[in-house]
Amino acid sequence: MPVQSIRSRRLYQQIADQLRGMIESGEFPPGSYLPAERELSQQFGVSRTSLREALIALEVIGLVRVKVGDGVQVIDAAPGAAKAGVLSQAARSAPWELDPELSVEPDFDAEVPPFSLLQARRLVEPEAAALAAENASDEELAGIREAYEQNKADNEAGSTTHPGDRLLHVRIADASGNPAYALLIRHLLGHKYGAMFQRMQELYTPRDMPHRSEDEHRAIVDAICAREPAAARKAMRTHLDSVIRIFSREQRG
């Protein structure tokens, strides 16, 4: 099956649909491996991050198994398992846990692919952190410090859902004094707990990432509590750049 040029806004979905067609046509039978990420991204003419999102989507619907350091293996999926669109299947397979401080449930019909989510957060959250350094009340600063301590406790307990991390980002947004930032970040963090993002975390998070993020969070909290907007903005940007860099790094093998 010839590879078609990708022109859709939802790149990962279109890539996944083409790969699914190749798998279902027998070009990649069960047990075989797809070509390496670099080769596939060159064939499709897309970034490796878009390709990686497509591969994660195919794994979520049960067509492939992603093995970091080994490759992407086609598996023998149940008949009809992947007949529906990749986007809706991947989104609806994820459980949603409501949180009292994250009160907006994400719209699964508007699934946000993982790297788009991170890029949006990278634009919004540094400014929210800078505003929090300017506008946070003493009570809000205490809440931010409390969330950071919960983040540390989660890491010590080996949490896989990291509620303290989410709470910290939400409380920083709330302390910005701009309700639009608070609402937007709640929506973005809601999408973070979709199936695709969770699986990407499982596959590409190095062992030291929770503690590395803890150090980066401490720099953010320290700058906000010191009432230093420029430092808070820089610390938040550094943190999110680090996350993006880790999740998009090239895998060997």
N, C-alpha and C positions, 0 to 999 in steps of 0.2 A: 504494500500500500504506500503510495507516494506521500511524503510529508507536505502539508499545505502551509502556506505562509500564514502567520498569526496576526490578525488585525483587530481583534475584539478588545473592548475595554477590559473585560474579565479574562485576562490572559490565561490564568491558571486553569480556569474551567475549560477553555477551548483546547488547551494543550492536553488536559486530562481526557477530554472526549476523543481526541485524535489517537492518543495512546490506547484508550479503551477499545477503539475500533480496530487497531492493529492486534491487540490481544484477542479480541473476539473473532477476528478473521483467521487466527492461527499463526500469524507472523511471529508472535511470541507465545509459544504454548506453555502450559503449566510446567513449572520446574525450571524454565529457562530464565535467564537474566536479561533485563533491559540494558542497553548501552549505558556507559558511564554518564554522569551528569554533564560533564563538559562536552562530550560528544553530542548528546541530545540537545543541549542548549544551542550548540552551533547549528545543528540540523534545523531546528525550529526558528532560529534567528531571534531568540529571546534570552533574557538574563537567567543566570543560574537560580536566582531567588524565585522567579516565576515558575521555572521548571520544578524546583523543590516543592513549591506549594501544590503543583499538579500531582506530583508523586505521593505527597501526603494525602491528598484527597482520594487518590486511587486506593491507598492503603485503608483509609477509613471506611470505604464501601466494600472492602474485601477482595480486591483484585490482585494486589501485590503485597509483598512484605519487604519493608525497607530495613536493611541491615547496615548500620553505619560501619564503614570499613570493609564491607563485603560487597554490597551492591543492592539492587532492587530485583527481587525474584517474583516471578508470576506464580500465583497460587491457584489451585483448582477451586474457583468460587462456586457457590451454590447457584443452580439455574435461576436466571432472572434477577440475581442479586444486584446487578449494576445496570438494569434497564432504565431506571429513572435518572434524571440529570444529576451529575456529580455534585453540583452546588447544594441542591436541596437535600440530597441523601446525606452528605457529609455534615451539614448543619444540623439536621434533625436527629442525628444519632447521638448528640452530646447531651448528657443530663445537665439541667440548670439548677444551680443552688442559689436560692434567694438569700440575700444578706441584708440585715436591717439598715446598714449604711450604704448599700448598693442597691437601691430600691427600683431601678429601672431595668426591666427584663429586656434582653436584646431581641431584636426582630430577626428571626432565623431566615426569613425570606430575603433579607438584605445582608447575607453573610459577608463579613469583611475578611479577606485573605490575610494571613498572618503578617506579611511584610508591609502591606498597606496599612494595617493597624499600627504597627510599630512606627512607621514613617509619620503617620498622623499624630501619634503621641509625641514624637520628637519635635514636631512643630508647636504643639499646644502646651505641653507640660513645663518646658523651661520658663515660659512667660507666666504661667500660673504660680510657679515657685518664686519667681521674682516678686510678683504681686503679694504673695503670702508673706514674704520678708518685710514688705512695706505695711501691710494691712492687718495681719493676724492679731487677734486679741491675746491677752495672756492666757485665757482659757483655751483658745485654739492652739497656741503653742504647746500647752501642756498635753493636749490631745494628740498632737503630732509626735511629741516625745513618747507618749504612751504607745502609739502605734508602732514606732520604731522598736521599742522594747518587746512588743508582741512579735514583730518580725524576727528579732534575735531569738526569741523563745521558740518560734516555729522552726528556725534553722537547727537549733539544738535538738529538737524533737524529730528531725528528719521529715518534716511536713512535705507533702507533694502538691498541696493546694495553695500554700502560702497566704493565708488570709491576712496576716499582718502586713505583708507587702501591699496587697490591694488596699487595705485600710489606710496605710500611710499615704498612698497616692491620692486617695479620695479626700482625706483630711487636709492635705496640702491644697487641693483644688478648692475645697470649701473655704479655707482660710484666705484665698485670693481676694475675696470680697466681690468677685464677679460671678453671679449665678450661672451665666452661660458657660464659663469654663467648668464649673462644678458639674453641670448637667452633661456636657460633652464628654468629660473624662469618665463619668459614670457609664455612659453608653460604650465608650471605647474599652473600658475594663471589663464590661459585661461580655463583649465579643472575645476577649482574651481567653475566656473559659469555654469556648467552643471546642469541638473535637479536633479540628485541624491544629489549632494553636497548642492544645494540650499535648497532642502527639509530637509536634515539633519540639516542644520542651523536653519530652521524654527522650527523643532521639539525639538531640544536639546540645543538651545542657551538660557541660563538663562538671565533674564532681565538685570542683571548688567554686562554681558559679554562685550558689546561694550566699556563701561567705564573702565572695568578691562583691556581690550586690549589696550585702550588708555594709561593707566599708563605704561603698558609693552612697548608700542611703544616709550613712552617718554624716558624710560631707554635706549632703543636701540639708539635713536637719540642722546641723551646726550653723550653716550659713543663714538659714531662715531665722533661727533663734537669735543670731547675732544681728539681725536686721540689716543684712547685706544683700540687696537685690541682685547685683551683678554676680556675686559669688554663688548665690542660689541658682540663678539662671545657668551659669556655667556648669555647676555640679550636676544639675538635672540633665543637661545636654550631654555631658560626659557619660552619665549612667546609661542613657538610652542609646547613645552611639555604641557603647560597649555591648549592650544586648544585641543590637542589630549586627554588629561585627561578628559576634559569637555564632548567631544563628545562620549567618550567610557564609561562614568560612568554608573553604573547600575541604571535602572529605577525600581521604586517600583510600585506594583499594577498590 
